[in-house]
Amino acid sequence: MNKMNFFNKIFRKQNRFYIYTMIMVALFIIMVTTFSVYYMKSALERNNTVLLNEISEESSNLVSEKILRTIGSLQTAAGIMSQEDDIFSQKNIDDMNILVQEYGYDYMFLTDRQQENTVFSDGIRREQIKVISMLKKQDIIISDVKKSEDGENILFLSVPILKNTRRIGSLTGVYRAEEFARIMETTLFDGKGVHYIVKKTGEAIVLPENETVHFTFDFEKGFIQSDVFDNIPELSKLPGSMRKLESGIIKFINDENETNYLSYRPLGVSDWYLISVIPSGQFSLQNVTNVMLHIALLIDVIMILLAGMAIWFYKHDKKEVVDVDSITQLANKQKMELFYKKASQKKGYTFAMIGVDTFNELTDTFGYVMGGQILKNIANIMQPFIKEDELAARLKEDCFGLFIKAKTKQDATRRLEEILSELNQLKVSENDYIYYDSIRCSAGINVLSEKYEFEKLLEYTTVALELAKQSNDKKIVTFEKELQQQLALRDTLLPDMYKALQNKEFVPYFLLQFDIENKEFTGAKAVATWRHPEKGVVMPENFVLVLKETGILLEMDMLLLEEVCKKQKDWIDRGLVPLPLTVNIARLNIHREDFFNRVKAIVERYDITPSLVILEIEETAIYDDIDRSVALIEKLKEYGFMISICHFSSQYAFLNIMKMITIDSIKLEKGFLPKGNITDKERMIIKSILDMAKELQIQIIVEGIQTDKQAKILKTLGCSVVEGYSYPEPVSEEAFEEMIFYEEI
């Protein structure tokens, strides 16, 4: 009787809806779990193809980069060797030995135009390889694999040595084929995955040591002469696809009835192809399935409990809020997107984004709890400025978005100035104790004259916000047509970037450093410009983002350093007194293992004094790994390079580091100097920095001086060397020489 009463109570009429709902939810979850387990195998198999594609692309990039870098080094060396009266001079032989060590050749050799004489880098005579006749048809030779006299598989890269456009010989670097195998070494699926490099016609270039699938690639026979894939039906169409320079992934079954995946893609070097093979099913499907089944059952229990809780909350009128940011209680990104769809149909709106310049530093210092409190305080300050039919939202991290009624750039700027004025008075404090004196905010604005997709609107306005954060004085930046054109230019330049590096279209321009007291040039900073075949001279601000996206920025430092050394050597040979030239080093470059050896090799190649080169390093780059950075700087100084620190701050951390390192110059940004009249406090701070530098025999250079008044302040404080004041724009190599050697100042 009691049991019956219990069940009657549970299944009474008013509870049946909730019970049926829970049953339906449970059945749905069971169905989803069943399908999840069923599709798990195919999902894991798809993972194989994705991973294969990524590994294949990475290996392809490594091989292409090595070939392009090697060709560039050979062409540069050939240009230097052509200047010798005798191409077989001892200097050229010494240069070959330097290149052998730096680029990992097995050996190198020089050949004259008639191919009667050949000199090898190691002095060992070998069977002569005929290259001049081949070079008559093309500028660069990347050979097929050949057998050396000692039975090794070798391939060679040759470039002509030209004098006044006439071929006088050739320079050839010889690699063992295994060198490229080492580049691609990676543990694929417990050693069961492999890479091959072959020609598009099937001849082998590089073969793996341990083949898991027994293809019959041969160094001399191609697809026509051998049956590499004839015994595997799925791969029978591959030779035809490779001849058409196509790429793709094929699933096939080998002789042992095992499923494998094969990726094929052209390397972009000669007619080489990269073929990568990995086995299928290296995951333990049985174990994974069992584990996932248990997890799925656990999820079932949790979901049933959650469904019951959701019904209980629904019964008690608990409403889930989906359009409010949990930290600030402002609207979230989803609500802002809905608002935009309605607002974009009307006129007179402006979209703005506000961000905290140093939010990451604040959270690193004070923790995420304090970071959350800062976000709440910002939201509380902004809310009173938001009028009817306007919206403020937190989009992500420290980034806030606002839709405000403002028809013009001037109206929007005025309103944002009011908001930023209040935000910049915000302090980090606990009770009555102030930890951080002020928080600095910036804003990007976009007057809605055109209708964009919401994500595109965010992208454009974020560009303006980032520019405002980077600026020392302009804290509100408007996204206008010029910025949009820069983004469009970035997108059009991206495909040409690798070709430009190979064709040496990047050339240095020079930003002059001038002593305003003594009226003389003291040096210059080299900046990369792009002599684009269609767009003319493209300045660095238009393509530096593309350099970062493609990863070429690291190689650009080496290219600029080489051009600077070449220019110094040219001046010395012409009897001119060279000025020290500065090359900025990207922060990632100073943490590369081979950085010191590479810069040392470039200076030695041109036989110049290292002190003619100033390596400019950002202060913040030193903090990434202080011990390593200090050791590198000391090593560079000991070799003879001059070291300059840019983006200098007067923080205690860096002043402490200066006890450990020796530097030659410090570059102060324009933010160090006030725009208007200098106060006694500002004068005292600046003078103390200058006096400290003089005591340590460190030269001070100030960049970004805009007014004569600022220049006079510098002179009264005892600092006279400026960059980009009297000569604010970078000048070409020819104009630079004319100004420093021939014009009167």
ROZATI-541137 format. One record per residue (C-alpha): residue in three letters; x, y, z. Coordinates in steps of 0.25 Angstrom, whole numbers, padded with zeros to 4 digits, always signed. Each point is the difference from the previous one (the first is absolute). Layout:
// residues N
ALAXYZ...
***
This chain:
// residues 745
MET+0000+0000+0000ASN+0011+0010+0004LYS+0007-0004-0014MET-0012+0003-0007ASN-0002+0013+0006PHE+0015+0004-0003PHE-0002-0003-0015ASN-0014+0007+0000LYS+0007+0012+0006ILE+0011+0000-0010PHE-0008-0003-0012ARG-0011+0010+0004LYS-0006+0008-0012GLN+0008+0013+0003ASN+0013-0008+0000ARG-0002-0008-0013PHE+0005+0011-0009TYR+0014+0001+0007ILE+0001-0015+0001TYR-0003-0002-0015THR+0010+0011-0003MET+0011-0006+0008ILE-0003-0014-0007MET+0001+0007-0014VAL+0013+0007+0004ALA+0006-0013+0005LEU-0004-0007-0013PHE+0006+0011-0008ILE+0013-0001+0007ILE+0001-0015-0002MET-0003+0002-0015VAL+0011+0011-0001THR+0010-0009+0008THR-0003-0012-0009PHE+0003+0009-0012SER+0012+0006+0006VAL+0007-0014+0002TYR-0004-0004-0014TYR+0006+0012-0006MET+0012+0000+0009LYS+0009-0009-0009SER-0003+0009-0012ALA+0003+0012+0008LEU+0014-0006+0004GLU+0003-0004-0014ARG-0003+0014-0005ASN+0009+0005+0011ASN+0011-0008-0008THR-0002+0007-0013VAL+0000+0014+0007LEU+0013-0003+0008LEU+0006-0006-0013ASN-0003+0013-0007GLU+0006+0008+0011ILE+0013-0008+0001SER+0001+0000-0015GLU-0001+0015-0002GLU+0010+0002+0012SER+0010-0009-0007SER-0002+0006-0014ASN+0002+0014+0006LEU+0013-0005+0007VAL+0006-0005-0013SER-0005+0012-0009GLU+0006+0010+0011LYS+0014-0008-0001ILE+0000+0000-0015LEU-0003+0015-0001ARG+0010+0004+0011THR+0010-0008-0007ILE-0002+0006-0013GLY+0000+0014+0005SER+0013-0003+0007LEU+0006-0006-0012GLN-0004+0012-0009THR+0006+0010+0011ALA+0013-0008+0000ALA+0001+0000-0015GLY-0002+0015-0001ILE+0011+0002+0010MET+0009-0010-0007SER-0002+0006-0013GLN+0008+0013+0005GLU+0013-0008+0001ASP+0009+0001-0012ASP+0002-0015+0001ILE-0012-0008+0004PHE+0009-0011+0006SER+0006+0010+0009GLN+0004-0004+0014LYS-0011+0009+0006ASN-0011-0007-0009ILE+0005-0014+0005ASP-0001+0005+0015ASP-0014+0006-0003MET-0004-0014-0005ASN+0005-0006+0013ILE-0008+0010+0008LEU-0013-0004-0008VAL+0003-0015+0002GLN+0000+0002+0015GLU-0012+0010+0001TYR-0009-0008-0010GLY+0004-0014+0003TYR+0005-0003-0015ASP+0008-0013-0001TYR+0009+0008-0009MET+0000+0011-0010PHE+0008+0003-0013LEU+0003+0011-0010THR+0000-0002-0015ASP+0005+0010-0011ARG-0008+0003-0012GLN+0007-0010-0009GLN-0002-0011+0011GLU+0015-0003-0002ASN+0004+0004+0015THR-0008-0004+0012VAL+0004+0003+0015PHE-0006-0008+0011SER-0002+0006+0014ASP+0007-0011+0007GLY+0011-0002-0010ILE-0004-0014-0004ARG-0001-0003-0015ARG-0013-0007-0005GLU-0007-0003-0013GLN-0004+0014-0005ILE-0015+0003-0001LYS-0003+0008-0013VAL-0009+0012+0004ILE+0004+0011-0009SER-0007-0006-0012MET-0013-0002+0008LEU+0001+0015+0006LYS-0001+0005-0014LYS-0014-0004+0000GLN-0004+0005+0014ASP+0005+0008+0011ILE+0000-0010+0011ILE+0002-0015+0000ILE-0006-0010+0010SER+0005-0013-0005ASP-0006-0014+0001VAL+0006-0010+0010LYS+0014-0006-0005LYS+0010-0010+0005SER+0013+0006+0005GLU+0013-0007-0002ASP-0001-0006+0014GLY-0014-0005-0003GLU-0008+0011+0008ASN-0013+0005-0006ILE+0003+0015-0002LEU-0007+0012-0007PHE+0005+0013-0003LEU-0004+0015-0001SER+0007+0009-0010VAL-0001+0015-0003PRO+0008+0007-0011ILE+0011+0010+0004LEU-0002+0013-0009LYS+0009+0011-0003ASN-0006+0012-0007THR-0012-0010-0004ARG+0010-0010-0006ARG+0001-0014+0006ILE+0015-0002+0004GLY-0003-0013+0008SER-0009-0007+0010LEU-0001-0002+0015THR-0006-0014+0004GLY-0004-0005+0014VAL-0001-0015+0002TYR-0009-0007+0010ARG-0002-0014+0004ALA-0014-0004-0002GLU-0001-0004+0014GLU+0001+0014+0004PHE-0014+0003-0004ALA-0005-0013+0007ARG+0006+0006+0013ILE-0008+0013-0002MET-0013-0008-0001GLU+0003-0009+0012THR-0012-0002+0009THR-0006-0011+0007LEU-0013-0003-0007PHE-0009-0010+0007ASP+0011-0008+0008GLY+0009+0000-0012LYS-0010-0006-0010GLY-0001+0013-0008VAL+0010+0004-0011HIS+0003+0011-0010TYR+0005-0001-0014ILE+0005+0011-0009VAL-0001-0004-0015LYS-0001+0007-0013LYS-0014+0002-0007THR+0004-0011-0010GLY+0004-0010+0011GLU+0015+0000+0002ALA+0004+0000+0015ILE+0007+0012+0006VAL+0000-0004+0015LEU-0005-0014+0005PRO-0003-0003+0015GLU+0009-0010+0008ASN-0011-0009+0004GLU-0012-0001-0010THR-0013-0005+0006VAL-0006-0001-0014HIS+0009-0007-0010PHE-0001+0010-0012THR+0011-0003-0010PHE+0005+0014-0003ASP+0013+0001-0007PHE+0010+0011-0002GLU+0001-0002-0015LYS-0013-0006-0004GLY-0013+0008+0000PHE-0015-0005-0001ILE+0002-0003-0014GLN+0011-0010+0002SER-0005-0006+0013ASP-0013-0005+0006VAL+0001+0008+0014PHE-0015+0000+0002ASP-0005-0010-0010ASN-0003-0010+0011ILE-0008+0010+0008PRO-0013+0003-0008GLU-0004+0012+0008LEU+0014+0007-0004SER-0001-0003-0015LYS-0004+0014-0003LEU+0011+0006+0009PRO+0010+0002-0011GLY-0009+0007-0009SER-0004+0010+0011MET+0014+0002+0003ARG+0003+0004-0014LYS-0011+0010+0000LEU+0006+0006+0013GLU-0012-0004+0008SER-0001-0003+0015GLY-0008-0008+0009ILE-0002-0012+0010ILE-0003-0014-0004LYS-0005-0012+0009PHE+0006-0013-0005ILE+0002-0014+0005ASN+0014-0006-0001ASP+0005-0014-0003GLU-0002-0004+0015ASN-0014+0004-0001GLU+0002+0012+0009THR-0007+0014-0002ASN+0010+0012-0002TYR-0002+0014-0004LEU+0009+0007-0011SER+0002+0015-0001TYR+0006+0005-0013ARG+0004+0015-0002PRO+0009+0008-0009LEU+0012+0006+0007GLY+0001+0013-0009VAL+0015-0004-0002SER+0003-0005-0014ASP-0010-0011-0003TRP+0002-0007+0014TYR-0012-0006+0007LEU-0002-0004+0015ILE-0007-0013+0003SER-0003-0003+0014VAL-0006-0013+0005ILE-0007-0003+0013PRO-0007-0013+0005SER-0015+0000+0004GLY-0005-0004+0013GLN+0012+0003+0009PHE-0009+0004+0010SER-0005-0012+0009LEU-0014+0001-0005GLN-0005-0011+0010ASN+0006+0007+0012VAL-0005+0014-0005THR-0014-0006-0002ASN-0001-0006+0014VAL+0005+0013+0007MET-0009+0008-0008LEU-0012-0009+0003HIS+0003+0001+0015ILE+0001+0015-0002ALA-0013+0000-0008LEU-0007-0007+0011LEU+0005+0010+0010ILE-0005+0011-0009ASP-0014-0007-0001VAL-0001+0000+0015ILE+0005+0015+0001MET-0009+0004-0011ILE-0012-0006+0007LEU+0003+0007+0013LEU+0002+0013-0008ALA-0013-0002-0007GLY-0007-0002+0013MET+0006+0012+0006ALA-0004+0008-0013ILE-0014-0004+0002TRP+0000+0004+0014PHE+0005+0013-0003TYR-0010+0002-0011LYS-0011-0004+0010HIS+0005+0011+0009ASP+0001+0011-0011LYS+0015+0000+0000LYS+0004+0006-0013GLU+0013-0002-0006VAL+0007+0013-0005VAL+0007-0002-0013ASP+0003+0014-0005VAL+0007+0006+0013ASP+0015-0001+0003SER+0002-0007+0013ILE+0011+0009+0005THR-0004+0014-0003GLN-0015-0002-0002LEU+0001+0007-0013ALA-0006-0006-0013ASN+0009-0011-0006LYS+0005-0001-0015GLN-0012-0008-0004LYS-0010+0011+0004MET+0009+0011-0006GLU+0000-0008-0013LEU-0016+0000+0000PHE+0000+0015+0004TYR+0009+0003-0012LYS-0009-0007-0010LYS-0011+0009+0004ALA+0009+0013+0001SER+0007-0002-0013GLN-0014+0002-0007LYS-0001+0014+0007LYS+0010+0012-0002GLY+0008+0008+0009TYR+0007-0012+0008THR+0015-0001+0004PHE+0006-0013+0005ALA+0012+0001+0009MET+0009-0009+0008ILE+0007+0003+0013GLY+0012-0008+0005VAL+0009+0001+0012ASP+0015+0002-0005THR+0006-0008+0011PHE-0011-0010+0004ASN+0009-0012-0001GLU+0011+0006+0008LEU-0010+0004+0011THR-0006-0014+0001ASP+0014-0006+0000THR+0004+0009+0012PHE-0013+0001+0008GLY-0007-0013-0005TYR-0013-0003-0007VAL-0009+0003+0012MET+0005+0015+0000GLY-0001-0001-0016GLY-0015-0003+0001GLN-0002+0011+0010ILE+0007+0010-0010LEU-0010-0005-0011LYS-0012+0003+0009ASN+0005+0014+0004ILE+0002+0003-0015ALA-0014-0005-0003ASN-0006+0008+0012ILE+0008+0013-0006MET-0005-0002-0014GLN-0015-0003+0003PRO-0004+0014+0004PHE+0005+0005-0014ILE-0009-0010-0007LYS-0013+0007-0005GLU-0013-0006-0005ASP+0001-0009-0012GLU+0014-0001+0002LEU+0008-0013+0005ALA+0013-0003+0008ALA+0005-0014+0000ARG+0012-0008+0005LEU+0005-0007-0013LYS+0012-0008+0006GLU+0011+0001+0010ASP+0002+0015+0002CYS-0007+0004-0013PHE-0013+0008+0001GLY-0009+0004-0011LEU-0010+0012-0001PHE-0010+0003-0010ILE-0003+0015+0002LYS-0008+0011-0008ALA+0011+0008-0007LYS-0001+0004-0015THR+0014+0005-0002LYS+0014-0003+0004GLN+0000+0013+0009ASP-0012-0004+0008ALA+0005-0014+0002THR+0014+0005+0004ARG-0006+0010+0010ARG-0009-0010+0007LEU+0012-0010+0001GLU+0009+0011+0006GLU-0010+0002+0011ILE-0001-0015+0003LEU+0016-0002-0001SER+0002+0012+0009GLU-0008-0007+0011LEU+0006-0014-0002ASN+0014+0006+0000GLN-0003+0005+0014LEU-0002-0015+0005LYS+0010-0005+0010VAL+0003-0014+0005SER-0003+0000+0014GLU-0004-0008+0012ASN-0007+0007+0012ASP+0008+0013+0001TYR+0013-0006-0006ILE+0003+0004-0014TYR+0009-0011-0007TYR+0000+0006-0014ASP-0001+0015-0003SER-0008+0000-0012ILE-0006-0009-0011ARG+0002+0005-0015CYS-0011-0003-0010SER-0001+0001-0015ALA-0011+0000-0010GLY-0002-0003-0015ILE-0013+0006-0007ASN-0007-0004-0013VAL-0011+0010-0005LEU-0010-0009-0006SER+0000+0006-0014GLU+0000-0014-0007LYS-0007-0013+0004TYR+0010-0011+0004GLU-0002-0014+0005PHE+0002+0001+0016GLU+0013-0008+0000LYS+0006+0009-0011LEU-0005+0012+0008LEU+0007-0006+0012GLU+0013-0003-0008TYR+0001+0014-0006THR-0003+0007+0014THR+0010-0009+0007VAL+0011+0005-0010ALA-0003+0015+0004LEU+0000-0004+0015GLU+0013-0007-0001LEU+0006+0012-0007ALA-0005+0009+0012LYS+0006-0010+0010GLN+0014+0001-0007SER-0001+0016-0001ASN+0006+0008+0011ASP-0009+0012-0002LYS-0011-0003-0010LYS-0009-0009+0009ILE-0013+0000-0009VAL+0002-0005-0014THR-0011+0000-0011PHE-0001-0011-0010GLU+0000+0007-0013LYS+0002-0003-0015GLU+0015+0001+0001LEU+0000-0011+0011GLN-0009-0008-0009GLN+0009+0002-0012GLN+0012-0005+0009LEU-0007-0013+0004ALA-0004-0002-0015LEU+0015+0002-0004ARG+0004-0010+0011ASP-0009-0010-0006THR+0005+0003-0015LEU+0015-0001+0005LEU-0001-0013+0007PRO+0001-0009-0012ASP+0012+0007-0005MET+0008+0000+0012TYR+0008-0013-0002LYS+0003+0003-0014ALA+0005+0014+0004LEU+0010-0006+0010GLN+0005-0009-0011ASN+0001+0011-0010LYS+0007+0009+0010GLU-0010+0011-0002PHE+0002+0005+0015VAL+0010+0011+0000PRO+0005+0009+0012TYR-0005+0014+0002PHE+0007+0009+0010LEU-0006+0008+0012LEU+0011+0010+0003GLN+0005+0003+0014PHE+0005+0015+0001ASP+0007+0008+0010ILE-0007+0013+0001GLU+0010+0006+0009ASN+0012-0002-0009LYS-0008-0001-0013GLU+0005-0013-0005PHE-0005-0014-0003THR+0004-0011+0010GLY-0006-0012-0006ALA-0013-0006-0006LYS-0010-0011+0003ALA-0002-0010-0012VAL-0015-0003-0002ALA-0005-0010-0011THR-0008+0005-0012TRP-0006-0008-0011ARG+0003+0003-0014HIS-0013-0006-0005PRO+0000-0003-0015GLU-0014+0006-0002LYS-0003+0009+0013GLY+0014+0007+0000VAL+0007+0003+0013VAL-0009-0006+0012MET+0004+0006+0013PRO+0002-0010+0012GLU-0013+0005+0008ASN-0008-0006-0012PHE+0006-0014+0001VAL+0006-0003+0013LEU-0013-0007+0005VAL+0001-0009-0012LEU+0015-0003+0004LYS-0005-0004+0013GLU-0011-0009-0005THR+0009-0007-0010GLY+0011-0002+0010ILE+0010+0007-0010LEU+0003+0011+0011LEU+0011-0008+0006GLU+0007-0001-0013MET-0002+0014-0004ASP+0009+0004+0012MET+0011-0008-0006LEU-0002+0006-0014LEU+0001+0014+0005LEU+0012-0004+0008GLU+0007-0005-0013GLU-0004+0012-0008VAL+0006+0009+0011CYS+0013-0008+0000LYS+0000+0001-0015LYS-0002+0015+0000GLN+0011+0002+0011LYS+0010-0009-0009ASP-0003+0008-0012TRP+0003+0014+0007ILE+0013-0006+0005ASP+0004-0005-0013ARG-0003+0014-0006GLY+0008+0007+0010LEU-0012+0006+0008VAL+0000+0001+0015PRO-0013-0008+0004LEU-0010+0004+0010PRO-0005-0011+0010LEU-0013-0006-0005THR-0011-0005+0009VAL-0008-0013-0003ASN-0012-0003+0009ILE-0001-0015+0005ALA-0014-0006+0002ARG-0002-0006+0014LEU-0001-0014-0005ASN+0013+0001-0007ILE+0008+0002+0012HIS-0005-0013+0006ARG+0004-0008-0012GLU+0011-0010+0003ASP+0008+0003-0013PHE-0002+0016+0001PHE+0014+0003+0004ASN+0007-0009-0010ARG-0009+0005-0011VAL+0003+0015+0002LYS+0015-0003+0003ALA+0001-0008-0014ILE-0007+0012-0007VAL+0010+0010+0005GLU+0012-0009-0003ARG-0005-0002-0014TYR+0002+0015-0003ASP+0012+0001+0009ILE-0004+0013+0007THR+0002+0004+0014PRO-0012-0004+0009SER+0000+0013+0007LEU-0006+0006-0013VAL-0013-0007+0003ILE-0009+0004+0011LEU-0010-0011+0004GLU-0013+0006+0006ILE-0007-0009+0010GLU-0014+0004+0006GLU+0001+0001+0015THR-0012-0009+0003ALA+0007-0011-0009ILE+0010-0001+0011TYR-0010-0004+0011ASP-0005-0012-0008ASP+0013-0008+0005ILE+0009+0010+0008ASP+0012-0010+0002ARG+0000-0004-0014SER-0002+0014-0005VAL+0011+0006+0008ALA+0010-0012-0004LEU-0003+0003-0015ILE+0002+0015+0001GLU+0013-0002+0007LYS+0004-0010-0011LEU-0003+0010-0011LYS+0007+0011+0008GLU+0012-0008+0001TYR+0001-0003-0015GLY-0001+0015-0002PHE-0015+0003-0004MET-0006+0013+0005ILE-0013-0002+0008SER-0011+0010+0001ILE-0013-0002+0009CYS-0013+0006-0006HIS-0013+0002+0006PHE+0007+0004+0013SER-0007+0002+0013SER+0006+0005+0014GLN-0006-0012+0007TYR+0008-0006+0012ALA+0000-0014-0007PHE+0008+0005-0012LEU+0009+0009+0009ASN+0004-0012+0007ILE+0003-0008-0013MET+0009+0011-0004LYS+0009-0004+0011MET+0003-0013-0007ILE+0001+0005-0014THR+0008+0010-0008ILE-0007+0008-0011ASP+0004+0011-0009SER-0013+0008-0002ILE-0014+0002+0005LYS-0012+0004-0009LEU-0010+0009+0007GLU-0014+0000-0006LYS-0007+0014-0002GLY-0009-0003+0012PHE+0011+0003+0009LEU-0001+0015-0004PRO-0012+0008+0003LYS-0008+0007-0011GLY-0001+0013+0007ASN+0008+0007+0010ILE+0009-0009+0008THR-0002+0000+0015ASP+0011+0000+0010LYS-0004-0014+0004GLU+0001-0005-0014ARG+0013+0007-0003MET+0006-0006+0013ILE-0004-0014-0005ILE+0005+0001-0014LYS+0013+0007+0005SER+0003-0012+0010ILE-0002-0010-0011LEU+0010+0008-0009ASP+0010+0002+0011MET+0000-0015+0003ALA+0002-0003-0014LYS+0012+0009-0001GLU+0006-0006+0012LEU-0001-0013-0006GLN+0005+0005-0014ILE-0013-0004-0006GLN-0005+0009-0012ILE-0014+0005+0001ILE-0008+0001-0013VAL-0014+0006+0000GLU-0010-0004-0011GLY-0013+0006-0005ILE+0003+0015+0004GLN-0010+0008-0007THR+0002+0015+0004ASP+0012+0009+0001LYS-0004+0003+0014GLN+0002-0015+0004ALA+0014+0001-0007LYS+0004+0012+0008ILE-0004-0007+0013LEU+0009-0012-0004LYS+0011+0009-0003THR-0001+0007+0014LEU+0000-0013+0006GLY+0013-0004-0007CYS-0006-0010-0010SER+0001+0004-0015VAL-0001-0013-0008VAL-0014-0003-0006GLU-0005-0009-0010GLY-0011+0004-0010TYR-0001+0015+0004SER+0007+0008-0011TYR-0001-0012-0009PRO-0013-0007+0004GLU-0002-0009-0012PRO+0009-0012-0004VAL+0008+0003-0012SER+0006-0009-0011GLU+0014-0005+0000GLU+0004+0009-0011ALA-0006+0012+0007PHE+0006-0004+0013GLU+0014+0000-0006GLU-0002+0013-0007MET-0004+0007+0013ILE+0011-0006+0009PHE+0012+0001-0009TYR-0002+0011-0010GLU-0011+0010+0004GLU+0003+0011+0010ILE-0009+0001+0012
***
